[in-house]
Amino acid sequence: MTLKIESLNTINSTARQFIEQIGNKTVFAFNGKMGAGKTTFIKAICEELGVKDTVNSPTFSIVNEYEGNDKKIIYHFDCYRINKVQEALDLGAEEYLYSGNLCFIEWSENIASLLPDSLVNVNIEEIEYGVRNVILN
């Protein structure tokens, strides 16, 4: 399935469409080039899920935890700085990934061996200035 982000003005609408497609899936790997908009899209999704905290990239903390409207916890990973899978294990990544809570992961390839089979890949591609395709598979 492909969703389209026409601009920052419409990103929350696309985030709502994304949420409608989640179903019972919980772990999502957001893929795309540096600057493709992974963090920005995750922020919009979290806003639509009712997160009141500031959503930003957990580049240095590796994982941020947010609470949605339904009081469920949402985990946001940025694995860019992870060099060895053991680093993720030391952070308790498996507990997060298999918790049943929503997990949004950037740079998931750095922890590929830990990811569940039920992982949904979310590829974000810039197709022209400001316009992005969001491909779920």
C-alpha positions as CSV (number, residue, x, y, z in Angstrom):
1,M,0.0,0.0,0.0
2,T,1.2,3.5,-0.8
3,L,0.3,6.7,1.0
4,K,1.3,10.1,-0.1
5,I,2.5,13.1,1.9
6,E,1.8,16.1,-0.3
7,S,3.4,18.6,2.1
8,L,3.9,19.3,5.8
9,N,0.4,20.8,5.8
10,T,-1.1,17.4,4.9
11,I,1.3,15.1,6.9
12,N,-1.2,14.6,9.8
13,S,-3.9,13.5,7.3
14,T,-1.4,10.9,5.9
15,A,-0.6,9.9,9.5
16,R,-4.3,9.2,10.2
17,Q,-4.4,7.0,7.0
18,F,-1.3,5.2,8.2
19,I,-3.0,4.5,11.6
20,E,-6.1,3.1,9.9
21,Q,-3.8,0.5,8.3
22,I,-2.0,-0.6,11.4
23,G,-4.5,-3.3,12.4
24,N,-2.9,-5.6,15.0
25,K,0.7,-4.9,13.8
26,T,3.0,-3.3,16.4
27,V,6.5,-3.1,15.0
28,F,7.3,-0.8,12.2
29,A,10.7,-0.1,10.5
30,F,10.9,3.3,8.9
31,N,13.3,3.2,6.0
32,G,14.6,6.1,3.9
33,K,17.6,8.2,3.1
34,M,18.9,10.7,5.7
35,G,16.4,13.6,5.6
36,A,13.6,11.6,3.9
37,G,11.2,12.5,6.7
38,K,11.2,9.4,8.9
39,T,11.2,11.3,12.2
40,T,8.8,13.9,11.0
41,F,6.3,11.3,9.9
42,I,6.7,9.4,13.2
43,K,6.0,12.7,15.0
44,A,2.8,13.2,13.0
45,I,1.7,9.6,13.8
46,C,2.3,10.1,17.5
47,E,0.4,13.4,17.5
48,E,-2.5,11.6,15.8
49,L,-2.3,8.9,18.5
50,G,-2.7,11.6,21.2
51,V,0.9,11.9,22.4
52,K,1.2,15.2,24.3
53,D,5.0,15.0,24.9
54,T,7.4,16.5,22.4
55,V,8.3,13.9,19.9
56,N,11.8,14.1,18.6
57,S,14.5,11.7,17.4
58,P,16.0,9.6,20.1
59,T,19.4,9.8,18.4
60,F,21.3,9.8,21.6
61,S,19.0,8.0,24.0
62,I,18.3,5.3,21.3
63,V,14.7,4.9,22.4
64,N,12.0,7.4,23.5
65,E,8.8,6.4,25.3
66,Y,5.5,8.2,24.7
67,E,2.0,7.7,26.0
68,G,-1.0,7.9,23.6
69,N,-4.6,8.9,24.3
70,D,-5.4,5.3,25.2
71,K,-2.7,5.3,27.8
72,K,-0.8,2.7,25.8
73,I,3.0,3.2,25.5
74,I,4.6,4.0,22.1
75,Y,8.3,3.3,21.6
76,H,10.4,5.3,19.1
77,F,13.8,3.9,18.3
78,D,16.7,5.6,16.4
79,C,19.3,2.9,15.9
80,Y,21.6,5.0,13.8
81,R,24.3,5.0,16.5
82,I,24.1,1.3,17.2
83,N,27.2,-0.5,15.9
84,K,26.7,-3.9,17.4
85,V,23.4,-5.8,18.2
86,Q,24.7,-6.3,21.7
87,E,24.3,-2.6,22.3
88,A,20.6,-2.9,21.6
89,L,20.3,-6.0,23.7
90,D,22.0,-4.1,26.6
91,L,19.3,-1.5,26.3
92,G,16.6,-4.1,26.6
93,A,15.5,-3.7,22.9
94,E,13.9,-7.2,22.8
95,E,11.6,-6.3,25.7
96,Y,10.4,-3.3,23.8
97,L,10.0,-5.0,20.5
98,Y,8.0,-7.9,21.9
99,S,6.0,-5.9,24.4
100,G,2.9,-5.7,22.2
101,N,3.2,-1.9,22.3
102,L,3.7,0.2,19.1
103,C,7.4,0.4,18.2
104,F,8.5,2.8,15.5
105,I,12.2,2.1,14.5
106,E,14.5,4.3,12.4
107,W,17.7,2.7,11.0
108,S,16.3,-0.8,11.8
109,E,19.0,-2.5,9.7
110,N,21.4,-2.0,12.6
111,I,19.3,-4.4,14.8
112,A,17.9,-6.6,12.0
113,S,18.6,-9.9,13.8
114,L,16.4,-8.8,16.8
115,L,13.3,-7.8,14.7
116,P,10.2,-9.9,14.8
117,D,8.9,-11.7,11.7
118,S,5.7,-9.6,11.9
119,L,7.8,-6.4,11.2
120,V,6.1,-4.0,8.8
121,N,8.6,-2.0,6.6
122,V,7.6,1.6,5.9
123,N,9.6,3.0,3.1
124,I,9.6,6.8,2.7
125,E,10.7,8.1,-0.7
126,E,11.0,11.7,-1.8
127,I,9.4,11.8,-5.2
128,E,9.7,15.6,-5.7
129,Y,10.5,18.5,-3.5
130,G,8.3,18.2,-0.4
131,V,6.3,15.2,-1.7
132,R,6.9,11.8,-0.2
133,N,5.5,8.3,-0.9
134,V,5.0,6.1,2.2
135,I,5.1,2.5,1.1
136,L,3.9,-0.1,3.6
137,N,5.0,-3.7,3.1
